[in-house]
Amino acid sequence: MNLHQFRFVREAVRQNFNLTTAAKALFTSQPGVSKAIIELEDELGVEIFRRHGKRIRSLTEPGKRILVSIERILDEVETLKRVGKDFASQDQGSFVIATTHTQARYALPKVLTEFTKRFPKVRVSIQQGNPGQIAELLIHDRADIAIATEGIANTPGVLALPGYQWQHVIMVPLSHPLLNQASITLEEIAKYPIITYDKAFAGRSKIDAAFAQRNLSPDIVLEAIDADVIKTYVETGMSVGIVSGLAHDAERDRNLKVIPVGHLFGNNVTHLGVKQGAYLRSFVFTFIELFSPTLTKKIVEQAMSSESETYEI
């Protein structure tokens, strides 16, 4: 048996048992993939896949166990490669960060400015997406770090480290009636049309839960993944915006007023995710500590050695 066979089995599962698509993803031929899998099955003495004619349909019961071992072996191979690269070049290489728009736009600039000063030979790439896509990039070794508020802490195989806490704010035009309120309530907010995040982003679940607990049905007229888009439409007078407090930019938001509403929607935690069992290069530990100073290398290594998928400090 060999690593090519293992990669073919893993990719066949990832591609929903389509060998043609798996072959394209691995830059090889479909007959070659099929032949390699059959040879592996012959060597192991069991069928890994259930078949209908020449097509594979699903994993057999032993196939499920075999896939777990294959994933573990290929993860260890990737770790060996990273160890070699790390010791060969401690201060250079590629570094992929998977994150949301809000984190890329507001949380990362200062961190990456300092990081690139310390590691000028490291090529940084930011891959943006929703929390589910971000977690997939990390799990499939297409990213070194994942950063998001939603989703990461609930993804099997991802260790979620607490980065920082934040609260929501309301943004309104300069003459909005809510500015005349001595105290803001959910009932007052619900009187106006609302623009806020898509359900997968930036603590939207906390917003929905807060209104639901008061039996309120807010009129959410627009959802977006980008805080800057939300603010643009608020400036037109279209409605009230609910965004992350992190997204407040005093220079850019001169035509808007900010109302803190953390007491209504609670605290949110942005997590930094790493793949469980992954080998982290030395500069990745530096980035993590720049992003959240409490996450020292020692603490991260302790978290990675534990069995929990969510680590609290």
DRENDO-1510 file (C-alpha; in Angstrom, 1 decimal, always signed):
<recs>
REC; n; res; u; v; w
REC; 1; MET; +0.0; +0.0; +0.0 .
REC; 2; ASN; +1.1; +3.6; -0.6 .
REC; 3; LEU; +0.2; +7.2; +0.1 .
REC; 4; HIS; -1.3; +7.7; -3.4 .
REC; 5; GLN; -3.9; +5.0; -2.6 .
REC; 6; PHE; -4.7; +6.7; +0.7 .
REC; 7; ARG; -5.1; +10.1; -1.1 .
REC; 8; PHE; -7.3; +8.6; -3.7 .
REC; 9; VAL; -9.7; +7.1; -1.1 .
REC; 10; ARG; -9.8; +10.3; +0.9 .
REC; 11; GLU; -10.5; +12.4; -2.2 .
REC; 12; ALA; -13.2; +10.0; -3.4 .
REC; 13; VAL; -15.1; +10.6; -0.1 .
REC; 14; ARG; -14.5; +14.3; -0.3 .
REC; 15; GLN; -15.9; +14.4; -3.8 .
REC; 16; ASN; -19.1; +12.6; -2.8 .
REC; 17; PHE; -17.9; +9.3; -4.3 .
REC; 18; ASN; -17.4; +10.7; -7.8 .
REC; 19; LEU; -14.1; +9.2; -9.0 .
REC; 20; THR; -14.0; +11.5; -12.1 .
REC; 21; THR; -14.1; +14.6; -9.9 .
REC; 22; ALA; -11.6; +13.1; -7.5 .
REC; 23; ALA; -9.2; +12.3; -10.3 .
REC; 24; LYS; -9.4; +15.9; -11.6 .
REC; 25; ALA; -8.8; +17.3; -8.0 .
REC; 26; LEU; -5.7; +15.1; -7.8 .
REC; 27; PHE; -4.5; +15.8; -11.4 .
REC; 28; THR; -4.6; +12.2; -12.5 .
REC; 29; SER; -6.9; +9.8; -14.4 .
REC; 30; GLN; -10.1; +8.2; -13.3 .
REC; 31; PRO; -9.1; +4.7; -14.3 .
REC; 32; GLY; -5.9; +5.2; -12.4 .
REC; 33; VAL; -7.8; +6.1; -9.2 .
REC; 34; SER; -10.2; +3.2; -9.6 .
REC; 35; LYS; -7.4; +0.7; -10.1 .
REC; 36; ALA; -5.4; +2.0; -7.1 .
REC; 37; ILE; -8.4; +1.7; -4.8 .
REC; 38; ILE; -9.2; -1.8; -6.0 .
REC; 39; GLU; -5.5; -2.8; -5.4 .
REC; 40; LEU; -5.7; -1.4; -1.8 .
REC; 41; GLU; -8.9; -3.3; -1.2 .
REC; 42; ASP; -7.3; -6.5; -2.4 .
REC; 43; GLU; -4.3; -5.9; -0.1 .
REC; 44; LEU; -6.5; -5.2; +2.9 .
REC; 45; GLY; -8.9; -8.1; +2.1 .
REC; 46; VAL; -12.0; -5.9; +2.5 .
REC; 47; GLU; -14.1; -3.6; +0.4 .
REC; 48; ILE; -13.7; +0.0; +1.3 .
REC; 49; PHE; -16.6; +1.2; -0.9 .
REC; 50; ARG; -20.1; -0.1; -1.7 .
REC; 51; ARG; -20.6; -0.3; -5.4 .
REC; 52; HIS; -23.5; -0.2; -7.9 .
REC; 53; GLY; -22.1; -1.5; -11.1 .
REC; 54; LYS; -18.8; +0.4; -11.7 .
REC; 55; ARG; -19.8; +3.3; -9.5 .
REC; 56; ILE; -19.0; +3.6; -5.9 .
REC; 57; ARG; -21.9; +4.8; -3.7 .
REC; 58; SER; -20.8; +4.9; -0.1 .
REC; 59; LEU; -18.3; +3.6; +2.5 .
REC; 60; THR; -18.7; +0.1; +3.9 .
REC; 61; GLU; -18.5; -0.4; +7.7 .
REC; 62; PRO; -14.8; -1.4; +7.5 .
REC; 63; GLY; -14.3; +1.4; +5.0 .
REC; 64; LYS; -15.4; +3.9; +7.6 .
REC; 65; ARG; -12.7; +2.6; +10.0 .
REC; 66; ILE; -10.1; +2.6; +7.2 .
REC; 67; LEU; -10.9; +6.2; +6.3 .
REC; 68; VAL; -10.2; +7.3; +9.9 .
REC; 69; SER; -6.8; +5.7; +9.8 .
REC; 70; ILE; -6.1; +7.1; +6.3 .
REC; 71; GLU; -7.0; +10.6; +7.5 .
REC; 72; ARG; -4.7; +10.2; +10.5 .
REC; 73; ILE; -1.8; +8.9; +8.4 .
REC; 74; LEU; -2.1; +11.7; +5.8 .
REC; 75; ASP; -2.3; +14.3; +8.6 .
REC; 76; GLU; +0.9; +12.9; +10.1 .
REC; 77; VAL; +2.6; +13.0; +6.6 .
REC; 78; GLU; +1.6; +16.7; +6.3 .
REC; 79; THR; +3.0; +17.3; +9.8 .
REC; 80; LEU; +6.3; +15.8; +8.7 .
REC; 81; LYS; +6.4; +18.1; +5.7 .
REC; 82; ARG; +5.7; +21.1; +7.9 .
REC; 83; VAL; +8.3; +20.1; +10.5 .
REC; 84; GLY; +10.9; +19.8; +7.7 .
REC; 85; LYS; +10.0; +23.2; +6.2 .
REC; 86; ASP; +9.9; +24.9; +9.6 .
REC; 87; PHE; +13.4; +23.8; +10.5 .
REC; 88; ALA; +14.7; +24.5; +7.1 .
REC; 89; SER; +13.3; +28.0; +7.0 .
REC; 90; GLN; +12.2; +29.3; +10.4 .
REC; 91; ASP; +11.2; +32.8; +9.1 .
REC; 92; GLN; +9.8; +32.2; +5.6 .
REC; 93; GLY; +7.1; +30.3; +3.8 .
REC; 94; SER; +3.4; +30.7; +3.1 .
REC; 95; PHE; +0.8; +31.5; +5.7 .
REC; 96; VAL; -3.0; +31.2; +4.9 .
REC; 97; ILE; -5.6; +32.8; +7.1 .
REC; 98; ALA; -9.2; +31.9; +6.5 .
REC; 99; THR; -11.6; +34.5; +7.9 .
REC; 100; THR; -14.7; +36.6; +7.5 .
REC; 101; HIS; -14.9; +40.1; +6.0 .
REC; 102; THR; -15.3; +41.8; +9.3 .
REC; 103; GLN; -12.2; +40.2; +10.8 .
REC; 104; ALA; -10.2; +40.8; +7.6 .
REC; 105; ARG; -11.3; +44.5; +7.4 .
REC; 106; TYR; -11.2; +45.5; +11.1 .
REC; 107; ALA; -9.3; +43.0; +13.3 .
REC; 108; LEU; -6.4; +41.9; +11.2 .
REC; 109; PRO; -4.7; +45.1; +9.7 .
REC; 110; LYS; -2.8; +46.1; +12.9 .
REC; 111; VAL; -1.9; +42.5; +13.6 .
REC; 112; LEU; -0.6; +41.8; +10.1 .
REC; 113; THR; +1.3; +45.1; +9.9 .
REC; 114; GLU; +3.3; +44.0; +12.9 .
REC; 115; PHE; +3.5; +40.4; +11.8 .
REC; 116; THR; +5.0; +41.3; +8.4 .
REC; 117; LYS; +7.5; +43.5; +10.0 .
REC; 118; ARG; +8.8; +40.6; +12.0 .
REC; 119; PHE; +8.5; +38.0; +9.2 .
REC; 120; PRO; +9.1; +39.9; +5.9 .
REC; 121; LYS; +9.8; +36.7; +4.0 .
REC; 122; VAL; +6.4; +35.0; +4.9 .
REC; 123; ARG; +3.8; +35.3; +2.2 .
REC; 124; VAL; +0.5; +35.9; +3.8 .
REC; 125; SER; -2.8; +35.1; +2.1 .
REC; 126; ILE; -6.3; +35.9; +3.4 .
REC; 127; GLN; -9.1; +33.6; +2.2 .
REC; 128; GLN; -12.5; +35.1; +3.0 .
REC; 129; GLY; -15.8; +33.2; +3.4 .
REC; 130; ASN; -18.6; +32.3; +5.7 .
REC; 131; PRO; -17.8; +30.3; +8.9 .
REC; 132; GLY; -18.6; +27.0; +7.3 .
REC; 133; GLN; -16.3; +27.6; +4.4 .
REC; 134; ILE; -13.6; +28.9; +6.7 .
REC; 135; ALA; -13.7; +25.7; +8.8 .
REC; 136; GLU; -13.6; +23.5; +5.6 .
REC; 137; LEU; -10.5; +25.3; +4.4 .
REC; 138; LEU; -8.8; +24.6; +7.8 .
REC; 139; ILE; -9.9; +20.9; +8.0 .
REC; 140; HIS; -8.7; +20.2; +4.4 .
REC; 141; ASP; -5.3; +21.8; +5.1 .
REC; 142; ARG; -6.0; +24.8; +2.8 .
REC; 143; ALA; -5.5; +27.3; +5.6 .
REC; 144; ASP; -3.3; +27.4; +8.7 .
REC; 145; ILE; -5.6; +29.5; +10.9 .
REC; 146; ALA; -9.3; +30.2; +10.9 .
REC; 147; ILE; -10.8; +33.3; +12.5 .
REC; 148; ALA; -14.6; +33.8; +13.0 .
REC; 149; THR; -17.2; +34.5; +15.7 .
REC; 150; GLU; -19.7; +31.8; +14.5 .
REC; 151; GLY; -19.2; +28.2; +13.6 .
REC; 152; ILE; -15.6; +27.4; +14.4 .
REC; 153; ALA; -16.3; +26.3; +18.0 .
REC; 154; ASN; -18.8; +23.7; +16.8 .
REC; 155; THR; -16.7; +22.1; +14.0 .
REC; 156; PRO; -15.3; +18.6; +14.7 .
REC; 157; GLY; -11.5; +18.5; +14.3 .
REC; 158; VAL; -11.0; +22.2; +14.9 .
REC; 159; LEU; -9.6; +23.5; +18.2 .
REC; 160; ALA; -11.3; +26.8; +19.0 .
REC; 161; LEU; -9.2; +29.3; +21.0 .
REC; 162; PRO; -10.8; +32.4; +22.4 .
REC; 163; GLY; -9.4; +35.5; +20.7 .
REC; 164; TYR; -11.3; +38.5; +22.1 .
REC; 165; GLN; -14.8; +39.5; +23.2 .
REC; 166; TRP; -17.0; +42.2; +21.5 .
REC; 167; GLN; -20.5; +43.6; +21.6 .
REC; 168; HIS; -23.0; +44.8; +19.0 .
REC; 169; VAL; -23.8; +48.5; +18.4 .
REC; 170; ILE; -26.6; +50.2; +16.6 .
REC; 171; MET; -25.7; +52.7; +13.8 .
REC; 172; VAL; -28.2; +55.3; +12.8 .
REC; 173; PRO; -28.2; +58.6; +10.7 .
REC; 174; LEU; -27.4; +61.7; +12.6 .
REC; 175; SER; -31.0; +62.8; +13.2 .
REC; 176; HIS; -32.6; +59.4; +13.9 .
REC; 177; PRO; -35.3; +59.3; +16.6 .
REC; 178; LEU; -33.5; +56.6; +18.6 .
REC; 179; LEU; -30.9; +59.2; +19.5 .
REC; 180; ASN; -33.6; +60.9; +21.7 .
REC; 181; GLN; -34.2; +57.9; +23.8 .
REC; 182; ALA; -32.7; +58.0; +27.3 .
REC; 183; SER; -32.3; +54.2; +27.2 .
REC; 184; ILE; -32.6; +51.8; +24.3 .
REC; 185; THR; -34.8; +48.7; +24.5 .
REC; 186; LEU; -35.5; +45.9; +22.1 .
REC; 187; GLU; -39.1; +47.1; +21.8 .
REC; 188; GLU; -37.8; +50.6; +20.6 .
REC; 189; ILE; -35.4; +49.0; +18.1 .
REC; 190; ALA; -38.1; +46.7; +16.7 .
REC; 191; LYS; -40.2; +49.8; +15.7 .
REC; 192; TYR; -37.8; +50.4; +12.8 .
REC; 193; PRO; -36.7; +48.4; +9.8 .
REC; 194; ILE; -33.4; +46.8; +10.5 .
REC; 195; ILE; -30.3; +46.0; +8.5 .
REC; 196; THR; -27.8; +43.4; +10.0 .
REC; 197; TYR; -25.6; +40.5; +9.2 .
REC; 198; ASP; -26.5; +37.3; +7.4 .
REC; 199; LYS; -27.5; +34.5; +9.8 .
REC; 200; ALA; -24.1; +32.8; +9.5 .
REC; 201; PHE; -22.1; +35.9; +10.5 .
REC; 202; ALA; -20.9; +38.1; +13.4 .
REC; 203; GLY; -23.1; +37.1; +16.3 .
REC; 204; ARG; -26.4; +37.2; +14.3 .
REC; 205; SER; -27.7; +34.3; +16.4 .
REC; 206; LYS; -27.4; +36.5; +19.5 .
REC; 207; ILE; -29.5; +39.2; +17.8 .
REC; 208; ASP; -32.2; +36.7; +16.8 .
REC; 209; ALA; -32.3; +35.1; +20.2 .
REC; 210; ALA; -32.6; +38.4; +22.1 .
REC; 211; PHE; -35.7; +39.4; +20.0 .
REC; 212; ALA; -37.2; +36.0; +20.3 .
REC; 213; GLN; -37.0; +36.0; +24.1 .
REC; 214; ARG; -39.1; +39.1; +24.1 .
REC; 215; ASN; -41.6; +37.7; +21.6 .
REC; 216; LEU; -40.6; +40.4; +19.1 .
REC; 217; SER; -40.5; +39.9; +15.3 .
REC; 218; PRO; -38.2; +42.6; +14.0 .
REC; 219; ASP; -38.5; +43.8; +10.4 .
REC; 220; ILE; -35.1; +42.8; +8.9 .
REC; 221; VAL; -35.2; +44.4; +5.5 .
REC; 222; LEU; -31.7; +43.6; +4.4 .
REC; 223; GLU; -29.0; +41.0; +5.4 .
REC; 224; ALA; -25.3; +41.3; +4.5 .
REC; 225; ILE; -22.0; +39.7; +5.2 .
REC; 226; ASP; -20.1; +43.0; +5.1 .
REC; 227; ALA; -20.4; +45.7; +7.8 .
REC; 228; ASP; -19.5; +48.4; +5.3 .
REC; 229; VAL; -22.4; +47.4; +3.1 .
REC; 230; ILE; -24.7; +47.6; +6.1 .
REC; 231; LYS; -23.4; +51.1; +7.0 .
REC; 232; THR; -23.8; +52.3; +3.5 .
REC; 233; TYR; -27.5; +51.5; +3.4 .
REC; 234; VAL; -28.0; +53.0; +6.9 .
REC; 235; GLU; -26.5; +56.3; +5.6 .
REC; 236; THR; -29.3; +56.4; +3.0 .
REC; 237; GLY; -31.9; +56.5; +5.8 .
REC; 238; MET; -33.2; +53.1; +4.8 .
REC; 239; SER; -33.2; +51.7; +8.3 .
REC; 240; VAL; -31.3; +51.0; +11.5 .
REC; 241; GLY; -28.1; +49.0; +11.4 .
REC; 242; ILE; -26.9; +46.4; +13.9 .
REC; 243; VAL; -23.2; +45.7; +13.5 .
REC; 244; SER; -20.2; +44.5; +15.5 .
REC; 245; GLY; -18.7; +47.2; +17.6 .
REC; 246; LEU; -15.4; +46.3; +16.0 .
REC; 247; ALA; -16.7; +47.7; +12.7 .
REC; 248; HIS; -17.0; +51.3; +14.0 .
REC; 249; ASP; -14.6; +53.5; +12.1 .
REC; 250; ALA; -14.8; +57.1; +13.4 .
REC; 251; GLU; -13.3; +58.6; +10.3 .
REC; 252; ARG; -15.4; +56.6; +7.8 .
REC; 253; ASP; -18.6; +56.8; +9.9 .
REC; 254; ARG; -18.8; +60.6; +10.3 .
REC; 255; ASN; -22.4; +60.6; +9.0 .
REC; 256; LEU; -23.6; +58.0; +11.5 .
REC; 257; LYS; -24.1; +57.9; +15.3 .
REC; 258; VAL; -23.3; +54.8; +17.3 .
REC; 259; ILE; -25.4; +53.5; +20.2 .
REC; 260; PRO; -23.9; +50.7; +22.3 .
REC; 261; VAL; -26.4; +47.8; +22.8 .
REC; 262; GLY; -24.2; +45.1; +24.4 .
REC; 263; HIS; -26.6; +45.0; +27.3 .
REC; 264; LEU; -29.4; +43.9; +24.9 .
REC; 265; PHE; -27.5; +41.3; +22.8 .
REC; 266; GLY; -24.7; +40.2; +25.2 .
REC; 267; ASN; -21.1; +39.4; +24.6 .
REC; 268; ASN; -19.7; +37.6; +21.6 .
REC; 269; VAL; -16.4; +35.8; +21.3 .
REC; 270; THR; -14.3; +35.7; +18.2 .
REC; 271; HIS; -12.4; +32.4; +18.0 .
REC; 272; LEU; -9.1; +31.5; +16.4 .
REC; 273; GLY; -9.2; +28.0; +15.1 .
REC; 274; VAL; -6.4; +25.5; +14.4 .
REC; 275; LYS; -6.8; +22.0; +13.1 .
REC; 276; GLN; -6.5; +19.5; +15.9 .
REC; 277; GLY; -3.2; +17.5; +15.6 .
REC; 278; ALA; -1.7; +20.0; +13.2 .
REC; 279; TYR; +1.9; +21.1; +13.4 .
REC; 280; LEU; +2.1; +24.8; +13.8 .
REC; 281; ARG; +5.2; +26.6; +12.5 .
REC; 282; SER; +7.0; +29.0; +14.8 .
REC; 283; PHE; +5.7; +32.1; +13.0 .
REC; 284; VAL; +2.1; +30.9; +13.4 .
REC; 285; PHE; +2.5; +30.9; +17.2 .
REC; 286; THR; +3.8; +34.5; +16.9 .
REC; 287; PHE; +0.7; +35.5; +14.8 .
REC; 288; ILE; -1.6; +33.9; +17.4 .
REC; 289; GLU; +0.0; +35.8; +20.2 .
REC; 290; LEU; -0.2; +39.1; +18.2 .
REC; 291; PHE; -3.8; +38.5; +17.6 .
REC; 292; SER; -4.6; +37.7; +21.2 .
REC; 293; PRO; -1.7; +38.3; +23.7 .
REC; 294; THR; -3.2; +35.8; +26.3 .
REC; 295; LEU; -2.6; +33.0; +23.8 .
REC; 296; THR; +1.0; +32.4; +24.4 .
REC; 297; LYS; +2.8; +29.4; +22.7 .
REC; 298; LYS; +2.7; +27.5; +26.0 .
REC; 299; ILE; -1.1; +27.9; +26.4 .
REC; 300; VAL; -1.7; +27.0; +22.7 .
REC; 301; GLU; +0.4; +23.9; +23.0 .
REC; 302; GLN; -1.5; +22.9; +26.2 .
REC; 303; ALA; -4.8; +23.4; +24.4 .
REC; 304; MET; -3.7; +21.3; +21.5 .
REC; 305; SER; -2.6; +18.5; +23.7 .
REC; 306; SER; -6.1; +18.4; +25.4 .
REC; 307; GLU; -9.0; +16.5; +24.0 .
REC; 308; SER; -11.5; +19.4; +24.2 .
REC; 309; GLU; -12.4; +21.1; +20.9 .
REC; 310; THR; -13.1; +24.5; +22.7 .
REC; 311; TYR; -10.5; +26.0; +25.0 .
REC; 312; GLU; -11.3; +28.7; +27.5 .
REC; 313; ILE; -8.8; +30.8; +29.3 .
</recs>
